[in-house]
Amino acid sequence: MPYFYNSMSEEKHISTDHYRSISALSTGSYRDNGSKFLAFAYPVESEEEIREKLAALRKEYFDARHHCYAWRLGLKGEPWRANDDGEPSSTAGRPILGQILSAELSDILVVVVRYFGGIKLGVPGLIKAYKTATAEALAAATVVEKTACVTFRVRFGYLQMNDLMKVIKDLDLKILSQHFENECELTVNVGLAKVDTFQENLRWAKVEII
């Protein structure tokens, strides 16, 4: 059963443009009464990437009974979702999501694959299993800090290039692409906390945002 969330009521308010994610795939596992729970934590940046990861796991572990998961994206962790994939309501997706929230992580997908061992674990047993497998995967992960950015594409003439490059250097911005001909264009990532300053400097340099 899926759950969709549109509020921040279960997490701390984030007031900067920085947030925490993980650097690479990490794994964890848990066993109880013959059932095996395999947890996979992925760094992700889009819902399309999440769908691809889920499809690949379902293909690889096609013989598993359940593929339960939770994910969050972006600075504020919205959108986010949890899915029980046929387990009793709130026994899988919510425990997985709870561990992600406790670790204050975003841009992350955690999938727990369950192989049924023939003995029902009951609601408390399932909650413990999905929570423990997820916690193990997150404990094994390397946490990294990310900056929420806005991408700008700007157009300018050669006479404006030095002023623009000074703005980019002073604000320590990342250039994604650049194109120099009769009219020059440049694409740059700007952290949310620097957007107002960047736009003010562009007006001073008479650089056009396109």
NUVEXFI-480396 format. One line per 5 residues: number of its first residue (from 1); their letters; for each residue x, y, z of N, C-alpha, C. Coordinates in steps of 0.05 Angstrom, whole numbers, m for minus. Layout:
<sites>
NUM = a = X:Y:Z:X:Y:Z:X:Y:Z ~ ...
</sites>
This chain:
<sites>
1 = mpyfy = 17:m24:0:0:0:0:18:25:0 ~ 14:44:m19:31:68:m20:21:90:m2 ~ 40:107:7:33:130:23:47:154:9 ~ 33:177:7:44:201:m4:43:222:18 ~ 64:239:19:66:259:40:71:286:28
6 = nsmse = 59:307:39:63:334:28:69:354:51 ~ 79:344:73:85:362:95:112:355:107 ~ 121:373:125:147:369:139:142:362:168 ~ 118:353:176:111:350:204:128:330:219 ~ 140:311:205:155:290:219:185:295:217
11 = ekhis = 194:319:209:223:324:207:229:352:217 ~ 255:357:222:264:383:230:263:402:207 ~ 256:428:212:256:448:192:284:453:182 ~ 288:455:156:314:460:144:315:489:135 ~ 334:505:145:334:534:139:356:542:120
16 = tdhyr = 374:524:112:395:530:93:391:516:67 ~ 411:519:49:410:505:23:426:479:24 ~ 434:470:47:449:445:50:432:423:62 ~ 437:399:53:423:375:64:440:351:61 ~ 432:329:74:448:305:75:438:283:57
21 = sisal = 456:269:44:449:246:29:471:224:33 ~ 471:204:16:492:184:17:508:184:m9 ~ 533:174:m9:550:176:m32:548:153:m51 ~ 539:130:m42:539:106:m59:521:85:m47 ~ 516:64:m62:499:42:m53:511:30:m27
26 = stgsy = 493:25:m8:501:10:16:479:m11:22 ~ 486:m32:36:468:m54:40:466:m63:69 ~ 445:m76:76:441:m88:103:423:m112:100 ~ 421:m127:122:404:m151:121:394:m158:149 ~ 372:m174:150:361:m183:175:347:m210:170
31 = rdngs = 348:m228:189:334:m254:187:317:m259:211 ~ 294:m271:207:277:m278:229:258:m301:220 ~ 259:m323:235:241:m346:230:241:m355:201 ~ 264:m355:189:267:m364:161:264:m343:140 ~ 251:m320:147:249:m298:128:275:m283:127
36 = kflaf = 282:m274:103:306:m259:98:299:m232:87 ~ 310:m211:98:305:m183:90:331:m171:80 ~ 332:m163:55:356:m151:44:351:m122:38 ~ 366:m104:50:362:m75:47:383:m63:28 ~ 373:m45:10:391:m32:m9:385:m2:m8
41 = aypve = 405:14:m1:402:43:1:417:56:m22 ~ 403:72:m39:415:84:m62:414:114:m61 ~ 435:128:m70:432:157:m74:418:161:m100 ~ 397:178:m100:381:184:m124:375:214:m126 ~ 368:223:m150:362:252:m153:337:257:m168
46 = seeei = 322:236:m177:297:240:m192:279:216:m189 ~ 254:220:m194:235:198:m192:240:179:m215 ~ 249:188:m238:256:170:m259:279:151:m251 ~ 299:161:m237:321:145:m228:310:124:m207 ~ 292:133:m190:280:115:m171:266:92:m185
51 = rekla = 250:98:m205:236:77:m220:256:57:m233 ~ 278:67:m243:298:50:m255:310:31:m234 ~ 317:42:m211:329:25:m189:309:4:m180 ~ 284:11:m177:264:m8:m168:260:m30:m189 ~ 259:m22:m215:255:m42:m236:279:m61:m237
56 = alrke = 303:m51:m234:327:m68:m235:327:m88:m211 ~ 319:m79:m187:319:m97:m164:297:m118:m167 ~ 274:m110:m177:252:m130:m181:260:m151:m202 ~ 276:m142:m221:285:m162:m242:306:m180:m230 ~ 324:m169:m214:346:m186:m202:335:m205:m181
61 = yfdar = 316:m194:m164:305:m210:m142:276:m217:m149 ~ 272:m228:m172:245:m234:m182:230:m255:m166 ~ 245:m271:m151:233:m293:m136:227:m285:m107 ~ 231:m260:m100:225:m250:m73:195:m245:m70 ~ 185:m247:m46:156:m243:m41:149:m213:m41
66 = hhcya = 166:m196:m30:160:m167:m29:184:m150:m35 ~ 179:m127:m47:200:m107:m52:189:m80:m40 ~ 193:m76:m15:182:m53:m1:202:m30:m1 ~ 193:m5:0:212:17:m4:201:43:7 ~ 220:62:10:213:90:16:235:107:4
71 = wrlgl = 227:132:m4:246:151:m15:239:179:m8 ~ 259:197:m10:256:226:m7:274:240:m27 ~ 266:263:m35:282:279:m54:284:308:m46 ~ 307:320:m52:311:348:m49:316:359:m22 ~ 319:386:m21:326:400:4:306:395:26
76 = kgepw = 280:396:20:259:393:41:248:364:42 ~ 260:346:27:250:319:28:223:315:15 ~ 216:332:m3:190:330:m17:195:330:m47 ~ 183:312:m62:164:292:m52:177:269:m38 ~ 161:254:m23:170:229:m11:148:209:m11
81 = randd = 156:184:m9:136:162:m12:145:137:3 ~ 126:121:12:132:95:25:112:75:14 ~ 121:51:10:104:30:m2:108:3:12 ~ 86:m9:20:87:m35:34:88:m59:15 ~ 83:m55:m10:84:m77:m30:71:m103:m21
86 = gepss = 46:m101:m11:32:m125:m3:34:m134:26 ~ 53:m122:40:55:m128:69:31:m114:83 ~ 24:m123:107:3:m109:122:9:m79:124 ~ m12:m63:124:m10:m34:123:9:m23:145 ~ 28:m6:137:46:8:155:67:m10:168
91 = tagrp = 71:m34:159:91:m52:171:117:m51:157 ~ 119:m39:133:144:m40:118:152:m12:109 ~ 136:1:92:144:27:82:149:48:103 ~ 131:49:123:134:68:144:159:64:161 ~ 165:39:170:190:34:184:215:42:168
96 = ilgqi = 214:36:142:237:44:125:239:74:125 ~ 217:88:120:217:117:119:225:129:146 ~ 217:117:168:224:126:194:254:127:199 ~ 268:107:188:297:106:191:310:128:174 ~ 299:133:150:310:154:133:306:181:147
101 = lsael = 283:186:159:278:211:173:296:214:197 ~ 299:192:212:316:193:236:345:201:229 ~ 354:191:205:381:197:196:383:224:182 ~ 360:237:179:358:264:166:371:263:138 ~ 363:244:122:374:240:95:353:247:73
106 = sdilv = 362:256:51:345:260:28:361:252:3 ~ 348:255:m21:359:244:m46:368:215:m41 ~ 349:199:m31:355:171:m23:331:153:m28 ~ 337:129:m36:317:108:m39:327:84:m23 ~ 310:73:m7:316:48:7:295:27:0
111 = vvvry = 305:4:m10:287:m18:m17:295:m42:0 ~ 275:m54:12:280:m79:28:265:m102:14 ~ 281:m121:5:271:m145:m9:267:m167:11 ~ 243:m179:12:237:m200:31:233:m227:18 ~ 247:m246:28:242:m274:21:227:m287:44
116 = fggik = 203:m296:39:186:m307:61:196:m334:69 ~ 197:m338:96:208:m362:106:188:m383:115 ~ 162:m377:110:141:m396:116:127:m392:143 ~ 138:m374:159:126:m369:186:119:m339:187 ~ 94:m333:192:86:m305:194:98:m292:219
121 = lgvpg = 108:m267:216:122:m253:237:103:m235:254 ~ 79:m229:243:61:m211:257:70:m182:253 ~ 53:m164:260:58:m135:256:83:m126:271 ~ 87:m132:297:112:m123:310:137:m135:297 ~ 135:m160:290:158:m173:278:166:m161:251
126 = likay = 146:m155:235:151:m142:209:163:m114:212 ~ 151:m99:230:162:m72:234:191:m73:243 ~ 197:m91:261:225:m94:271:243:m102:248 ~ 234:m121:231:251:m131:210:258:m109:189 ~ 237:m95:180:243:m74:160:259:m51:172
131 = ktata = 253:m44:197:268:m23:210:297:m31:214 ~ 302:m55:222:330:m64:228:346:m67:203 ~ 334:m78:182:349:m81:156:356:m54:145 ~ 337:m35:146:343:m8:137:364:6:153 ~ 363:4:179:382:16:197:410:6:191
136 = ealaa = 412:m20:185:438:m32:179:450:m21:153 ~ 433:m18:133:442:m7:108:451:22:111 ~ 436:38:126:443:66:130:468:69:147 ~ 472:52:166:496:53:183:521:47:166 ~ 518:32:145:540:25:127:546:46:106
141 = atvve = 528:66:104:530:86:83:549:108:91 ~ 561:121:71:577:145:75:559:169:70 ~ 556:186:90:538:209:88:554:232:76 ~ 541:246:57:553:270:44:534:294:46 ~ 545:317:45:529:342:45:525:351:17
146 = ktacv = 500:358:10:493:368:m16:482:396:m14 ~ 484:411:m36:473:438:m37:450:439:m57 ~ 428:449:m48:405:453:m66:411:477:m84 ~ 408:472:m110:416:493:m130:393:500:m149 ~ 396:523:m161:379:532:m183:398:534:m207
151 = tfrvr = 389:524:m231:406:526:m255:398:551:m271 ~ 418:567:m278:413:591:m294:428:589:m320 ~ 415:598:m342:428:600:m368:428:630:m375 ~ 452:640:m380:455:669:m385:467:674:m412 ~ 460:698:m424:471:706:m449:486:733:m445
156 = fgylq = 509:736:m458:525:760:m454:544:764:m477 ~ 555:788:m480:575:795:m500:603:792:m489 ~ 623:792:m507:650:789:m499:659:810:m479 ~ 649:835:m482:657:856:m464:647:852:m436 ~ 626:835:m432:615:829:m406:628:805:m393
161 = mndlm = 645:791:m408:655:765:m398:671:767:m372 ~ 689:787:m371:705:789:m347:688:795:m322 ~ 668:812:m325:651:818:m302:635:793:m293 ~ 625:778:m313:610:754:m306:628:733:m293 ~ 652:729:m303:670:709:m292:678:716:m264
166 = kvikd = 680:742:m259:687:751:m231:664:744:m212 ~ 639:748:m221:616:741:m205:617:711:m198 ~ 622:695:m219:622:666:m215:644:657:m196 ~ 668:670:m199:690:664:m182:685:672:m153 ~ 675:697:m150:670:707:m122:649:691:m107
171 = ldlki = 629:680:m122:608:664:m109:614:635:m109 ~ 637:627:m121:646:599:m122:624:581:m134 ~ 616:588:m158:595:574:m172:606:553:m191 ~ 590:534:m198:598:512:m216:586:517:m244 ~ 604:519:m264:595:523:m291:589:495:m303
176 = lsqhf = 565:492:m314:556:467:m326:563:465:m355 ~ 560:487:m369:567:488:m398:572:517:m406 ~ 587:520:m428:593:547:m438:596:546:m469 ~ 587:567:m482:587:568:m511:594:596:m519 ~ 616:599:m534:626:626:m542:626:629:m572
181 = enece = 608:647:m582:608:654:m610:603:684:m612 ~ 586:693:m631:579:721:m632:565:730:m606 ~ 547:714:m597:535:717:m570:544:694:m553 ~ 551:699:m529:561:678:m511:538:669:m493 ~ 539:643:m487:519:632:m468:534:615:m447
186 = ltvnv = 523:614:m423:536:599:m402:514:588:m384 ~ 517:563:m374:498:551:m356:512:546:m329 ~ 500:554:m307:514:553:m281:494:544:m260 ~ 504:529:m240:489:522:m217:494:542:m194 ~ 472:551:m182:474:571:m161:459:560:m136
191 = glakv = 473:558:m113:460:550:m88:438:569:m81 ~ 417:558:m68:394:574:m62:401:599:m45 ~ 420:596:m27:428:618:m10:442:641:m26 ~ 451:635:m50:466:654:m66:450:666:m89 ~ 425:656:m93:410:664:m117:405:694:m118
196 = dtfqe = 397:707:m96:391:735:m97:416:752:m104 ~ 438:745:m91:463:759:m96:472:755:m125 ~ 469:731:m136:476:725:m163:460:742:m183 ~ 434:743:m179:416:758:m196:422:788:m195 ~ 428:798:m171:434:827:m168:460:833:m183
201 = nlrwa = 480:816:m181:505:820:m195:502:819:m225 ~ 484:801:m235:479:800:m263:467:826:m274 ~ 448:837:m258:437:863:m267:458:885:m269 ~ 476:884:m249:498:904:m249:516:900:m274 ~ 521:875:m281:538:868:m304:524:869:m330
206 = kveii = 497:874:m329:480:875:m353:481:849:m369 ~ 479:827:m354:479:800:m366:450:790:m366 ~ 441:779:m388:413:770:m391:409:742:m383 ~ 389:737:m366:381:709:m359:361:700:m380 ~ 366:676:m391:349:665:m412:337:638:m404
</sites>
